[in-house]
Amino acid sequence: MTFSIEWDEKVLNFLRKLPKNISERIFNKIESIKENPFHFLEHYEGGYYKLRIGDYRALIDIDFENKILIVQVLDKIGRIYKR
């Protein structure tokens, strides 16, 4: 049950601004969940799923029909839940 991943442009811009080692860690973690995403994802309000990556959280929308994980929001813990 392999999913593909799409990145929102705002998320990519956020990753570019982070230190390289942190952005690589986040990118690699999100890429690693393609095989079995529901082992790592927790349901979050509004139809999103959240992924914990150290001090960061990613909010992911899922297109079940086309098997696509869409990374919509990425931010630090304190800021992401205020959105």
DOLO-926109 format. One record per residue: x, y, z of N, C-alpha, C, O, CB in turn; residue in one letter. Coordinates in steps of 0.1 Angstrom, whole numbers, plus 2048, in hexadecimal, padded with zeros to 3 digits. Glycine has a CB too. Example, Ala and Ser with C-alpha at 12.3 -4.5 7.8 and 13.67 -1.06 7.14 Angstrom:
REM residues 2
8847C784E87B7D384E8847DF84E88E7DF8558717D385AA 8807EA8478897F584788180084F88680B85088D7FA839S 
This chain:
REM residues 83
8087F480080080080080980C80080981480A7F680080CM 81180E7F581A81A7F58128267F080B8267E68258167EBT 8158317F780F83E7F481A8477EE8268457F0809845801F 8168507E681F85A7E181E8677EA8148687F181D85E7D1S 8278707E982787B7F18278887E982F8897DF83387B7FBI 81E8917EC81E89F7E68218A97F181C8A77FC8118A27DFE 8288B37EE82C8BD7F78268CA7F38278CF7E883C8BF7F8W 8208D17FD81B8DF7FB8278E87F98318E68008118E3807D 8268F27F18318FB7EF8359027FC8419057FD82D9067E4E 82C90680582F90C81183890381A841908821822910819K 8358F681A83D8ED82184B8EC81C8558EC8238368DF821V 84C8EB80F85A8EB8098628F880C86E8F780E8598E97F9L 85B90380C86291080F86790F81E87191482185991C80DN 85E90A82786290983586E90083787790383E85690383DF 86E8F482F8798EB8308868F182C8918EF8318768DF828L 8858FA82189190081C89890A8268A490C82688E90880FR 88F90F82F89491983989A9128458A291984D88992283DK 89890684789D8FF8538AB8FB8508B08FA8458948F2856L 8B38F885B8C08F285A8C08E58528B68DE8538C78F0867P 8CA8E384A8CA8D78418C88CA8488C08C28438D78D7839K 8CE8C88548CC8BB85A8BE8B985F8B98AE85F8D68BA866N 8B78C48638A98C28688A08C085C8978B885D8A58CF870I 8A28C88518998C684689B8B88408918B283B89C8D183BS 8A78B383F8A98A583A8A289B84389C89183E8B88A2839E 8A389D85089C89385988D8938578878898578A0897868R 88789F8568798A085487589A84686C8928458748AF854I 87D89D83C87A89882E87B88982E87288282988489E824F 88588383488787583587D86E83D87886383989587183BN 87887484886D86E85086086D84885A86384886B87685DK 85D87884185187883985286E82E84886782B84E886834I 85D86D82785F86481C85E85582185A84C81A86C866815E 86285382E86284583385584083785383483986B84583FS 84B84883783D84383B83583F82F82983B83183684E843I 83A84082383383C81782E82E81782282B81283B83E80BK 83582581D83181681C82681382681C80C82283D80E820E 82681983281B81683C81882384381C82484F82080B845N 81282D83D81083A84480883985080A84185980A84383AP 7FE8308517F583085D7FC82B8697F682B8747E982985AF 80782586880F82187481582D87B81782D88781A817870H 81783887481E84487981485087B816858883829848870F 80985087380085C8737F685A87E7F18508807FA85E866L 7F28668847E786688E7DD8708887E087A8817EC86C89CE 7D086C88A7C58748847C588188C7C78828987B886D885H 7C388C8847C289A88A7B68A08857B089C87B7CF8A2886Y 7B18AA88C7A48B18887A48B687A7AE8B98747A18BC892E 7988B68747978BC86779B8B385B79D8B785079E8C8866G 79C8A685E79F89C8537AE89B8517B28938487998A1847G 7B68A28587C58A18577CA89685F7C38918697CC8AE85BY 7D689285C7DE8888657EA88F8697F08978617E087B85EY 7EF88D8757FC89387980788987A80587D87E7FA89B886K 81388E87781F88687882988D88182C89987F82588386AL 82D88688C83788C89584588989084987E88C8358868A3R 84D89488F85B89388B86389C8958668A789285D89887CI 8678968A086E89E8AA8668AA8AF85B8A88B487C8A38A4G 86B8B68AE8648C28B285B8C78A78558D28A986F8CD8B6D 85A8C189C8518C58918458BC88F8468B089385A8C6884Y 83B8C288982F8BA88682C8BD87782D8C88738238BD890R 8278B28708228B48638148B08638108A686882B8AB859A 80B8B985C7FD8B685A7FC8B184C8008B88437F48C285DL 7F68A584B7F689E83E7E889B83A7E08968427FE89183EI 7E489E82E7D789B8287D988E8207E388D81A7D18A7820D 7CF8868207D18798187C687880E7BA8798107D086D822I 7CB8758027C28727F67C28627F57CB85C7EF7C68797E9D 7B885C7FC7B784E7FC7B58477EE7BB83D7EC7AC849806F 7AD84E7E67AA8487D97B78477D07B983D7C97A08517D2E 7C08517D17CC8517C87D884E7D07E384E7CB7CE85F7C2N 7D784B7DD7E28477E67ED8527E67F884F7E27E88397E2K 7E985E7EA7F28697EA7F286F7F87E78727FE7EF8747E0I 7FD8717FE7FF87880B80388680780D88980180A872814L 7FB89080B7FD89E8088018A68157F98A881E7F08A5802I 80E8A98158138B182180F8BF81F8148C78178238AF822V 8058C38287FF8D08278068DB8308088E682C7F08CF82BQ 8098D783C80F8E084681B8DA84D81A8CE8508048E5850V 8258E18508308DD8588358E88608378F385B83C8D884EL 8368E686D83B8F087683F8EA88383E8DE8868308FB878D 8448F388C8488EE89A83C8EB8A28318F089E8518F98A1K 83D8E48AC8328DF8B48298EB8B981D8EB8B78378D78C0I 82F8F58BF8279008C581F9088BB81590D8BE8319098CCG 8249098AF81E9128A581390A89D80991089982891889CR 8158FD89B80C8F68927FE8F58977F58F58908128E988EI 7FD8F38A47F08F18AA7E88FE8AC7DC8FE8AF7F18EA8B7Y 7EE9098AA7E89168AA7E191A89D7DA92489D7F19218AFK 7E39128937DE9158867CF9128857C991487B7E590E87BR 
